[in-house]
Amino acid sequence: MTDGLKDEYNEASAAAYLHISAKTLSRYRKMGRIGHHRSPGGRVSYTLDQLIDFQLSTRIAPGQTGAAAA
């Protein structure tokens, strides 16, 4: 690909793409917060679409706060 993006990312490169630690990404995966693929040998990988979906799911809308308004 000419834009430098690849189709599949391992745990370390996916974490770097998301600007989080590999340990945090692993925790999110185990919690079911991010989709992933596992090879027959047990290796975990992420597609670019899965990484983007995760980014969109964690985005906070402008004006939205952590607590609901009363």
Secondary structure, DSSP 8 states (H G I E B T S, - for coil): -TTS--SEEEHHHHHHHHTS-HHHHHHHHHHTSS--EE-TT--EEEEHHHHHHHHHHT---TT--SS---
